[in-house]
């Protein structure tokens, strides 16, 4: 069972946020939280809070399953461009340069690792 968390209009560029998102894509939740906690990039605290929100959403959906037994991982994380604020900055000789203040939208999906009987059979056959 997967859970989704979204963060809209984060005031940082998509490129900077994607650098942080690439670090946690596909990782276990505990590993991802520790990576984000000690990451120096400006998007890391916001992604850490978003990941905690996704975990809380998963707990709300699955009240009968303990979080420790769930074996959650970051299934998907993607960063899309948000709205752009356009400002003017004075330039030499009476001109003006346009400044684009970018923002982004982040979507994070957590899911449990599914262990099926077929995968255990394949592992046994590959050992032979």
N, C-alpha and C positions, 0 to 999 in steps of 0.2 A: 504494500500500500504506500503510495507516494504522497508527499505533501509539498505544497508550493508556497513560496514567499516572494513578494515583489517589493521593489524599492524604486519609486519614481522621482524624477527631477533631482538627481544627485548633482550638486554643482561642481563637477569635475569632468574633464574630457573623457570620452569613451576609450581612447587609447590608453590613458593612465589606469583606468579601471580594469580594462581587459588584461593588463599585465598582472594584476593581483588575482583576477578571476582564473587565469590560466594555472596559477599555482595550486589551487584547491580542486580543480575539476577532476572528478573520479576518485578522490581520496576518501578515506573513512572520516567520519564526522569529528572524532577526537583529534586525529592528525590535522585536519583542516583548521580546527579551532586553535590548536597550538601554533600552526604556521601563521595564521592571521594575527594572533596575539603579539608575536614578536617581529612582525613585518613592519618596515619603516615607511612604506608608501602611504600616501594620504587616504587611499581608498580602503585600506585594511580594517580600520575600526568600524567603518560602515558595513563592510561585508561580514565582519564578525557578528555584528548585531543582527544582520539579516539572516545569517545561518542559525543563530539562536532562535529567531522568530520561526524559521522553517521547522526546527526541532520541536518547538512548542506547538506548531500547527499539526505536526505528525502525532504528538502525544494526545492532542484533542481528538483526532480522528480515531486513534487506537488506544482507548483507555484500558483495555484488558491486557495489553502487552507491556512488559517492562522495557524501559529504554535501554537498559544494560544488555538485555537479551536480544534486542532488535537488530543489531549489527548494521547501523545506518551508514550510508555513504552519499556523497554529493553526485547525484545522477546527471544533472544538467545545470549549467550556469552559463547564462549569456547576457551580454551587455549591448543594448541598443542605444542609438542616439536619441537624445531628448530635445527639448526646445532650446533655441539659441537666442540669447539676448544680444542685441546689436547696439553697440555704443560707439560714440565718436570721440577720437582723441585729437587734440590740436597738433598740427604738423607745421613745418616751416613754410614761410611765404604765404600765410593765410589759408593753407589747405587743411584738410581733415582726413585722418585715416580711420577706417572702420575697425573696431575691435569686436571680435565674436567671443562671447562668454558662453562656452558650451556646457551642456548638461547631459545626463544619461539616465537610462532606465535599466535596472538589473533584475533578472528573474532567476531564482534559485529553486531547484527541485531536489529533495532528498528522498531516498527510497531504501528499502531493506535489501540486503544481499540474499538472493534466492538460491538455495541449494536444492537441486532436483535429483531424483534417483538416476536419471540419465547421465548427469555429469559424473556421478560417482562410478557408474559402470564404465564410462569412457576413460576415467583415470586408472581404473584397474586394468583395462585392456592395453593402455599405453605403457604400463609398467612392464608388461611381458616381453 
